[in-house]
């Protein structure tokens, strides 16, 4: 890990998986949005909150020293918003100047896929119930009903 790296970890809160992002500034320290505020935190032995640290690769980015300066400039900021200004927006902005959160951008598609999976599972269970009912009906022989002919 090098100064100016955009780093992230995988987290899980009540079954909701997401990533948390920050900027590594050297000396086992990072700057990131945490509890609604841009803060400086310590990391230990390549782990952050006990999680393995990953480095985000960017095709184009500022020089490392500039990335660190941009992160330090925002220390103390408390304009956190889950959708419009989160830790990923912060790290992307420090690194590239772009205000991006892929998690936010991909959330609607992920929600749709989860809903689709739930609906498919529900349909499958209902089909199984219906198959059992049909099987029971086939097992019991239905009495033949005589046709009545009416003559007028």
VEXTI-219553 format. One line per 10 residues: number of its first residue (from 1); their letters; for each residue x, y, z of C-alpha. Coordinates in steps of 0.2 Angstrom, whole numbers. Example, Ala and Ser with C-alpha at 12.3 -4.5 7.8 and 13.67 -1.06 7.14 Angstrom:
BEGIN
1	as	62/-22/39; 68/-5/36 $
END
This chain:
BEGIN
1	xxxxxxxxxx	0/0/0; 6/17/-5; 2/35/0; -12/41/-10; -20/24/-13; -39/23/-14; -42/8/-2; -58/-1/3; -64/-16/13; -79/-27/12 $
11	xxxxxxxxxx	-92/-25/26; -109/-33/30; -122/-25/41; -138/-35/45; -136/-45/29; -133/-30/18; -115/-31/10; -106/-15/5; -89/-8/3; -81/6/14 $
21	xxxxxxxxxx	-68/17/6; -54/29/11; -37/36/6; -21/29/13; -10/44/18; 5/34/25; 11/29/42; -3/16/44; -16/30/43; -31/33/32 $
31	xxxxxxxxxx	-43/47/29; -61/42/26; -79/47/30; -84/38/46; -99/42/57; -104/56/46; -88/65/46; -71/65/37; -59/58/49; -41/52/50 $
41	xxxxxxxxxx	-40/34/57; -26/21/61; -25/4/52; -16/-11/59; -5/-24/50; -14/-22/33; -31/-23/41; -44/-10/43; -58/-14/56; -51/-31/55 $
51	xxxxxxxxxx	-55/-33/37; -43/-36/22; -38/-20/13; -40/-19/-6; -33/-6/-17; -45/2/-30; -36/4/-47; -40/19/-57; -35/22/-76; -32/40/-73 $
61	xxxxxxxxxx	-28/49/-56; -19/63/-48; -1/61/-42; 0/53/-25; 5/69/-15; -10/78/-23; -22/64/-18; -16/65/0; -18/84/0; -35/83/-7 $
71	xxxxxxxxxx	-40/71/7; -32/81/21; -41/97/14; -58/89/18; -54/83/36; -68/88/48; -81/89/34; -98/83/40; -108/83/24; -111/64/23 $
81	xxxxxxxxxx	-125/58/13; -128/39/10; -133/43/-8; -125/59/-13; -109/61/-3; -103/45/5; -85/37/8; -84/31/-9; -88/48/-17; -75/55/-6 $
91	xxxxxxxxxx	-61/43/-11; -65/44/-29; -65/63/-28; -48/63/-19; -40/51/-32; -48/57/-48; -58/73/-46; -74/64/-50; -88/62/-38; -93/44/-40 $
101	xxxxxxxxxx	-100/30/-30; -102/13/-40; -112/6/-25; -125/20/-27; -126/18/-46; -128/-1/-45; -140/-1/-31; -156/0/-41; -150/-15/-52; -146/-25/-37 $
111	xxxxxxxxxx	-162/-22/-29; -171/-27/-45; -161/-43/-46; -165/-47/-28; -183/-44/-30; -183/-55/-46; -175/-69/-37; -188/-68/-23; -202/-68/-35; -195/-83/-44 $
121	xxxxxxxxxx	-192/-92/-28; -210/-88/-23; -217/-95/-39; -207/-110/-38; -214/-114/-20; -232/-111/-26; -229/-122/-41; -223/-136/-30; -238/-134/-19; -249/-135/-35 $
131	xxxxxxxxxx	-240/-150/-41; -244/-159/-24; -262/-155/-25; -263/-161/-43; -254/-177/-38; -267/-180/-24; -281/-178/-36; -274/-190/-48; -271/-203/-34; -289/-203/-29 $
141	xxxxxxxxxx	-300/-210/-43; -314/-198/-47; -331/-206/-49; -337/-206/-67; -352/-195/-69; -365/-201/-81; -371/-189/-94; -389/-185/-94; -398/-182/-111; -412/-171/-111 $
151	xx	-425/-174/-125; -438/-161/-128 $
END
